[in-house]
Amino acid sequence: MIGHIRGTLLARQAPEILVEVSGIGYEVQVPMTTLYQLPELGETVTLLTHFVVREDAQQLFGFADAADRRLFRELIKVSGVGPRLALTLLSGMDAADFARCLQRDDVAALVALPGVGRKTAERLLVEMRDKVGDWLDGLSPGNSGGEDTRRRVETEPDQRAEAEQALVTLGYKLTEAAKLIASADAPTDASSEELIRLALKIAGGGQR
């Protein structure tokens, strides 16, 4: 199993990035919570990884911290939750947010994420509720996924379109993605990652 990857960040197109290691380019799927923390293109990036092998595909998933990878691994053990849906969940909330969601039995916050139906949300709460103490104990106040820990990238002319496309990749319809981005209260020079974060916050608040 590939446990971590360290190399040069060559490309970033949510939810996939390209990391070059010794001349080989690895395509890595990352949640938005990790995408926010990536360095600039051309710089060195180090990620913890989880390698999934199936008959029809081999996929490498990357995470900025151990808590998010651990949550990803727990999520895919739940019936009806595959790697893609687990990635969507981690794009809408990090490990600390998910732990608090379990603590509050917050079905609405989970259902607000694309692809998460009420039955799946309830199953997640039931099957993972007994682990909430472990999640909260293992997270420090400074590791809550707040804005201060997230690096920003240079603003480009197509940041809004890139953000919309990322939301479509996560499961939103294009019109819905455009509406969420338009509703985001962001400065004109906001990066696509910032726009995505704000849009997911709006969706999670039931304002879709």
SVG drawing of the C-alpha trace seen along z (x, -y; Angstrom):
<svg xmlns="http://www.w3.org/2000/svg" viewBox="-34 -42 48 49">
<polyline fill="none" stroke="black" stroke-width="0.4" points="0.0,0.0 1.2,-3.5 1.1,-5.4 2.3,-8.8 3.5,-10.7 6.0,-13.6 6.8,-15.4 6.3,-18.5 2.7,-19.7 2.3,-20.0 -1.4,-20.5 -4.6,-21.1 -8.1,-20.6 -10.5,-19.7 -10.8,-17.1 -7.7,-15.8 -4.1,-16.9 -0.9,-15.7 2.2,-15.1 5.6,-14.3 7.8,-12.0 11.2,-11.0 9.8,-11.7 6.5,-9.9 3.3,-11.8 0.7,-10.5 -2.9,-11.5 -4.3,-11.9 -7.9,-12.5 -8.1,-15.0 -11.0,-16.4 -11.6,-20.2 -10.3,-20.4 -6.9,-19.2 -7.1,-21.3 -7.3,-24.5 -3.9,-23.6 -1.9,-22.9 1.2,-24.9 1.7,-26.8 2.2,-24.9 5.8,-23.9 6.4,-23.6 6.8,-20.4 3.8,-18.8 3.5,-15.9 0.3,-14.0 -0.8,-11.0 -2.5,-8.6 -4.9,-5.7 -4.7,-3.4 -7.8,-1.7 -7.6,1.2 -10.6,2.5 -11.2,4.7 -11.9,1.7 -9.7,-1.0 -6.8,-1.9 -7.2,-5.2 -4.9,-7.1 -6.5,-9.4 -4.5,-12.1 -5.0,-14.0 -3.3,-16.9 -3.5,-15.4 -3.9,-12.0 -7.3,-12.8 -8.9,-13.3 -7.3,-10.1 -8.5,-8.2 -12.0,-9.5 -11.9,-8.6 -10.9,-5.0 -13.7,-4.8 -16.3,-6.2 -15.7,-3.7 -16.3,-0.9 -19.9,-2.0 -22.4,-0.2 -23.3,-2.3 -20.4,-4.7 -17.7,-4.3 -14.5,-6.3 -16.2,-8.9 -19.0,-9.7 -16.4,-9.7 -14.4,-12.3 -17.6,-14.4 -18.2,-14.2 -14.7,-15.3 -15.0,-18.1 -18.0,-19.5 -16.5,-19.0 -13.2,-18.0 -12.7,-15.4 -13.4,-17.9 -16.6,-19.2 -17.7,-15.6 -17.1,-14.7 -19.2,-17.6 -21.9,-16.5 -22.0,-13.1 -22.1,-14.7 -25.2,-16.7 -26.9,-13.9 -27.0,-16.5 -28.7,-14.7 -29.5,-17.9 -25.8,-18.9 -25.0,-15.5 -28.1,-15.5 -27.0,-19.0 -24.0,-17.5 -24.4,-16.2 -25.1,-12.5 -25.9,-12.0 -29.5,-10.9 -31.3,-10.8 -31.0,-7.0 -27.2,-7.2 -26.9,-10.2 -28.8,-8.3 -26.7,-5.2 -23.5,-7.2 -24.7,-8.6 -25.7,-5.2 -22.6,-3.3 -20.1,-6.0 -21.7,-7.6 -19.8,-5.4 -16.5,-6.8 -17.2,-10.4 -15.2,-10.5 -12.2,-9.2 -12.5,-11.8 -12.8,-14.8 -10.0,-13.6 -7.7,-13.2 -8.2,-16.7 -6.5,-19.7 -8.1,-23.2 -5.7,-24.2 -6.6,-21.3 -10.2,-22.2 -9.9,-23.0 -10.3,-26.8 -9.4,-29.4 -6.1,-30.3 -4.7,-26.9 -5.6,-27.0 -3.2,-28.4 -4.6,-30.5 -3.5,-30.3 -3.1,-33.1 -6.3,-34.4 -6.8,-33.7 -9.4,-35.1 -11.4,-31.8 -11.6,-31.2 -15.4,-31.3 -15.7,-28.9 -13.2,-26.6 -15.1,-26.6 -18.4,-25.9 -16.8,-22.9 -15.4,-21.6 -18.9,-21.6 -20.3,-19.8 -17.6,-17.2 -18.8,-16.8 -22.3,-16.1 -24.1,-19.4 -25.9,-20.4 -24.3,-23.2 -27.2,-25.6 -27.1,-24.7 -23.3,-25.2 -23.6,-28.5 -26.3,-29.7 -24.2,-28.7 -21.1,-30.5 -23.2,-33.6 -24.5,-33.5 -21.1,-33.3 -20.1,-36.6 -16.6,-36.7 -14.2,-39.4 -13.6,-39.9 -10.1,-38.5 -11.2,-35.3 -9.5,-32.1 -11.5,-29.1 -10.8,-27.3 -12.3,-30.2 -15.3,-30.3 -15.8,-26.5 -15.5,-26.7 -18.1,-29.5 -20.4,-27.7 -20.2,-24.5 -20.8,-26.5 -24.0,-27.9 -25.1,-24.4 -24.4,-23.0 -26.5,-25.7 -29.5,-24.6 -29.5,-27.6 -29.3,-25.6"/>
</svg>
